[in-house]
Amino acid sequence: MNANDKHAVRPFTINDIHVGARLYEALVKHAAEHPGQPIRYGALLAACREVHSDDAVILRAVPIGIGMKLLFVKAFCERHGYPNLACLAVNESGEPGPAYKGNWKQDMLDVAAFDWSQAPDNLAIYVAEATVLATPPVRCKAKEPEVREAIFQDFKADRGRYASFTLEDREEMVNLMMECVPLEQAYQAVMDAKAEQGGPGPA
């Protein structure tokens, strides 16, 4: 997906693409082992970490930031006419967020009935194309300590707007800003994700 994709609230980052491809693998495995059944975000990330325990990007991923990664999976499926594999991933309620479009239960059945064996080659090509689109002309030089300090200074300046933040919310801001997403955009992305997943959103 690029910046003009109708599903995107922001362009995909390298992080979105990397984690999204790993989520795809875990979702295909889940679909085969538990046909027609959803999987919660936390369990999905745990499944990824189990397979990719040496992948620092996967280890940093948190449920609050999973939305764009699932949109990447959805966009890949749409590109190739596959069922929406991302429909299997749900929030803590056990159901998709309110923005989900389509017949969720039928979508899960379609995923279960589909032969995913030919998809990995297409995924590799799609990841490569998306990575080229997401790579800036000048590589981002954001460093984690600098990003954390910027967030801390913003917190000190306005503690009230971080009142509903959890440690996972902060970590997702760090992930976004390390991809050179500006602080305000990263903050808004986290707040939007919290609202989508049923937590406190923008005031």
ChimeraX attribute file (.defattr): number of C-alpha atoms within 10 A of each C-alpha:
attribute: neighborCount
match mode: 1-to-1
recipient: residues
	/A:1	25
	/A:2	18
	/A:3	13
	/A:4	10
	/A:5	12
	/A:6	9
	/A:7	15
	/A:8	15
	/A:9	13
	/A:10	15
	/A:11	17
	/A:12	22
	/A:13	21
	/A:14	19
	/A:15	20
	/A:16	28
	/A:17	24
	/A:18	16
	/A:19	24
	/A:20	25
	/A:21	22
	/A:22	21
	/A:23	26
	/A:24	24
	/A:25	16
	/A:26	19
	/A:27	25
	/A:28	22
	/A:29	14
	/A:30	19
	/A:31	22
	/A:32	16
	/A:33	11
	/A:34	13
	/A:35	17
	/A:36	18
	/A:37	17
	/A:38	23
	/A:39	20
	/A:40	18
	/A:41	23
	/A:42	18
	/A:43	13
	/A:44	23
	/A:45	21
	/A:46	18
	/A:47	19
	/A:48	22
	/A:49	20
	/A:50	13
	/A:51	13
	/A:52	14
	/A:53	12
	/A:54	10
	/A:55	12
	/A:56	10
	/A:57	14
	/A:58	22
	/A:59	16
	/A:60	14
	/A:61	22
	/A:62	19
	/A:63	20
	/A:64	26
	/A:65	22
	/A:66	22
	/A:67	21
	/A:68	24
	/A:69	23
	/A:70	25
	/A:71	22
	/A:72	28
	/A:73	27
	/A:74	21
	/A:75	23
	/A:76	25
	/A:77	19
	/A:78	13
	/A:79	11
	/A:80	12
	/A:81	9
	/A:82	17
	/A:83	20
	/A:84	21
	/A:85	26
	/A:86	27
	/A:87	27
	/A:88	29
	/A:89	24
	/A:90	19
	/A:91	19
	/A:92	15
	/A:93	10
	/A:94	13
	/A:95	18
	/A:96	20
	/A:97	18
	/A:98	10
	/A:99	8
	/A:100	11
	/A:101	9
	/A:102	10
	/A:103	9
	/A:104	16
	/A:105	15
	/A:106	13
	/A:107	18
	/A:108	21
	/A:109	16
	/A:110	16
	/A:111	25
	/A:112	22
	/A:113	14
	/A:114	14
	/A:115	11
	/A:116	16
	/A:117	8
	/A:118	8
	/A:119	14
	/A:120	13
	/A:121	9
	/A:122	14
	/A:123	18
	/A:124	12
	/A:125	11
	/A:126	19
	/A:127	19
	/A:128	13
	/A:129	13
	/A:130	20
	/A:131	20
	/A:132	11
	/A:133	17
	/A:134	20
	/A:135	14
	/A:136	13
	/A:137	8
	/A:138	6
	/A:139	9
	/A:140	13
	/A:141	9
	/A:142	13
	/A:143	13
	/A:144	13
	/A:145	10
	/A:146	13
	/A:147	19
	/A:148	17
	/A:149	11
	/A:150	15
	/A:151	18
	/A:152	14
	/A:153	12
	/A:154	15
	/A:155	14
	/A:156	11
	/A:157	10
	/A:158	11
	/A:159	11
	/A:160	10
	/A:161	14
	/A:162	15
	/A:163	10
	/A:164	13
	/A:165	15
	/A:166	10
	/A:167	9
	/A:168	16
	/A:169	21
	/A:170	20
	/A:171	18
	/A:172	22
	/A:173	27
	/A:174	25
	/A:175	22
	/A:176	24
	/A:177	25
	/A:178	20
	/A:179	22
	/A:180	18
	/A:181	20
	/A:182	12
	/A:183	17
	/A:184	13
	/A:185	14
	/A:186	20
	/A:187	23
	/A:188	14
	/A:189	23
	/A:190	24
	/A:191	23
	/A:192	19
	/A:193	23
	/A:194	20
	/A:195	15
	/A:196	19
	/A:197	22
	/A:198	14
	/A:199	14
	/A:200	15
	/A:201	15
	/A:202	15
	/A:203	5
